[in-house]
Amino acid sequence: MNATPDAPLRYNEDGNVHMDFHGAANTTIEFLVERYGIAALHEIFRRVGTDVYQDMRGKLMAGDSQEVVKHWQHFFTREGADFNIEIGADEIVLTVRHCTAWHHVQQIHGAVSAQFCDQTTVVNQALAEGTPFAIDTIIDGPGSCRQIIRSRG
């Protein structure tokens, strides 16, 4: 898999991380599901994958997965998550053992929306849609997952 960094990462905010952003996202998810339903929430997440992250998606369409890997590395490092990325010949696996966003929401709200991780799952599906790659998201437990990039071919 092509995951060798060679260009600067576009989505690379590096200012102070205010973890309560994730709490606001959780509250927004709950509101959207209650008011408009899960399908509407998923459409918003799908558009994040296709429209907001269009540069990453464009790289995937061109057969290059390095931007997604750099994105993972940057943001999971920035938020202090317990994770690792393994780059193999046939797949790239991000293993998140402790997602700081999920655990922060649990700490401040007492409960995490059942759809909180849908933002990862649906965005990944949208990023990969129509590209030479599939991105599978496997939720392993509370605040832990694996995200796997594989060639479709």
Summary of the structure (lengths in Angstrom):
residues: 153
radius of gyration: 15.2
end to end distance: 11.8
largest distance: 44.3
contacts: 433
relative contact order: 0.20
helix: 48%
strand: 20%
